[in-house]
Amino acid sequence: MFRSSYLPLTPFAGLPSVPRMNTVTRAYLAETIYAEVGLSRNESAELLETMLEWIAAALEAGESVKISGFGTFSVRQKGQRIGRNPKTGVEVPILPRRVLVFRPSQVLKAEVNGLTPPADDENDD
C-alpha cells in the first residue's frame, strides 16, 4: 500500500499548512493524499474512507488504535454514577457507557508546542 519513501520523516514535515478553519475535513485530507502520494482524487478519497472505516471498526470492537508519531485512540468503559441536574438539583442516574479517548504521542506534543520531538520513538504514547 504505502511505501515509507512516500511519508515524511516527521509527521507534519513538508505537508501543506491547514487552511484557516476550525477542523481538518475529509476533503482536505483526501486532497492532501492526492497531492502527496500521487493517487487519483477518487483513489485518495477511497483510501481515506477505508482507513477511517478500519479505525472505527477497531474502536467499535474495543481495540486500541495506535498511530505512531501521532497518538493512541482507545475506548474506555465508564460505570454508572449519580449526577445532579444543575438547574433543579435533582439526582439523576448516569448510565454506564463507552467513551472514546485520545492520548497524543510525545512527538505530537512536541510539534504542538514547537519543540524538538524526542529522539526515542519507541515510547511515543
Secondary structure, DSSP 4 states (H G I P E B T S, - for coil): ---GGGS-SSTTTTPPPPPSSSS--HHHHHHHHHHHH---HHHHHHHHHHHHHHHHHHHHTT--EEETTTEEEEEEEE--EEEE-TTT--EEEEPPEEEEEEEE-HHHHHHHTTPPPPS--TT--
